[in-house]
Amino acid sequence: MKNLEELYKEMGISKEVFAYAMSIENGLKERFEKIQETTTYNQMKVLKAMQENQVSEACFAATTGYGYNDLGRDKLEDVYASVFHTEAALVRPQITCGTHALTIALAANTRPGDEILSPVGKPYDTLEEVIGIRPSKGSLAEYGITYAQVDLLENGEFDFDGIKAAINERTKLVTIQRSKGYQTRPTLSVERIGELIKFVKEIKPDVICMVDNCYGEFVETIEPSDVGADMVVGSLIKNPGGGLAPIGGYIAGRQDLIEMCAYRLTTPGLGKEVGATLGINGSLYQGLFLAPTVTASALKGAIFAANIYEKLGFHVVPNSTESRHDIIQAVTLKTPEGVIAFCEGIQAASPVDSHVVPEPWEMPGYDADVIMAAGAFVSGSSIELSADGPMKEPYAVYFQGGLTYEHARFGIMRSLQQMVNKGLVSLS
Ligand SMILES: *Cc1c(COP(=O)(O)O)cnc(C)c1O
């Protein structure tokens, strides 16, 4: 048998990069043990939810057509509600992505004249057109729903005075994005989200607090729905799909709000009653079952990346030692060449399409060209090892995913190798 270093060499990793990576990994044992504790807790939480709801083989049967009486679909929604400790959930393959899930949650629960407030700064890029921050056909703005925003303070804290001043009689829904998205602000911990919700509800008790939970699921032992969020929203091709869900989104929350969401997703009157699942229920259940361990792998990969790049002098968010609240790792590579080389390395490390070379392109919904690296089993899945970077200042790359830590680790080593090969980084 070849030793590991030789095998890595055949896979394009030089002796120097291998040695550097191993020295970094050696220092991460304690961090990884901490993650293991969270994973164990979350695995039991998911298992308990499945047992309590009596998931059975019949849940995996396919429905077609209208999809009336889809036992597996209805029970999966109960399982999600149990996991998130909410009254109800909407979990559907007809929800095409995270942006769609968020759009449903926002549009279903606002009416003309209402205002949406983001007290944590600009929301995720694709939501700009949904809300109408950037004009778009069919935006909420076109329906007379206005938007207000309060940025985080310079030091990353909430601007409580600004938030208090922004809440008015029209404020219907407060949207809180947990993850940093394409920004370099820190991700919010569930605890901080809880403080913010408490503050908002003290000012206006009936305001709906919605959390964009994308990339945050199972990173901590509690979710925003455990600290007062009325709705939590996310994508099944991120954390909660465990890499196996081929499509879908979820909204978990208060019964009345979820009913509104179902009426918006399908039609008034039909709501949750329709929506065939075409045989994918098994993957949605199994993916959820694996989600805690898959999320942990991605998290370990992110921590490994932070430590690799921080010690080489790059600005990384989160930094090498701070606590984690989502699986995204931002690395500011400072140059377009750096972003491209990093993404080339991630691509070259993939199990699928490793021979393809990624290039920046004009992606719908984004305001700058974006380069994306992904060789995923599920197209566009970002719980699988993937990286993307908008081609604009500060030239940061956002790295996430890894169904296994071993793969995430290799991807990061391969990215570093690409930077070294192109003369962008020197290890000596
Ligand atoms: C990914 C993401 C979204 C949008 O999800 P898509 O599935 O890409 O539409 C929204 N918000 C955050 C924070 C995200 O990470």
The ligand as an SDF file (V2000), in Angstrom:
LIG
                    3D

 15 15  0  0  0  0  0  0  0  0999 V2000
  -28.0310   30.2880    0.1160 C   0  0  0  0  0  0  0  0  0  0  0  0
  -28.6700   31.3830    0.8510 C   0  0  0  0  0  0  0  0  0  0  0  0
  -29.8810   31.9330    0.4390 C   0  0  0  0  0  0  0  0  0  0  0  0
  -30.5610   31.5740   -0.8510 C   0  0  0  0  0  0  0  0  0  0  0  0
  -30.6360   30.2450   -1.1010 O   0  0  0  0  0  0  0  0  0  0  0  0
  -30.6480   29.6770   -2.5830 P   0  0  0  0  0  0  0  0  0  0  0  0
  -30.9640   28.2570   -2.3660 O   0  0  0  0  0  0  0  0  0  0  0  0
  -29.3020   29.9040   -3.1710 O   0  0  0  0  0  0  0  0  0  0  0  0
  -31.7130   30.3980   -3.3350 O   0  0  0  0  0  0  0  0  0  0  0  0
  -30.4330   32.9200    1.2240 C   0  0  0  0  0  0  0  0  0  0  0  0
  -29.8300   33.3490    2.3310 N   0  0  0  0  0  0  0  0  0  0  0  0
  -28.6520   32.8570    2.7360 C   0  0  0  0  0  0  0  0  0  0  0  0
  -28.0240   33.3870    3.9870 C   0  0  0  0  0  0  0  0  0  0  0  0
  -28.0330   31.8550    2.0170 C   0  0  0  0  0  0  0  0  0  0  0  0
  -26.8840   31.3660    2.4310 O   0  0  0  0  0  0  0  0  0  0  0  0
  1  2  1  0
  2  3  1  0
  2 14  2  0
  3  4  1  0
  3 10  2  0
  4  5  1  0
  5  6  1  0
  6  7  2  0
  6  8  1  0
  6  9  1  0
 10 11  1  0
 11 12  2  0
 12 13  1  0
 12 14  1  0
 14 15  1  0
M  END
$$$$
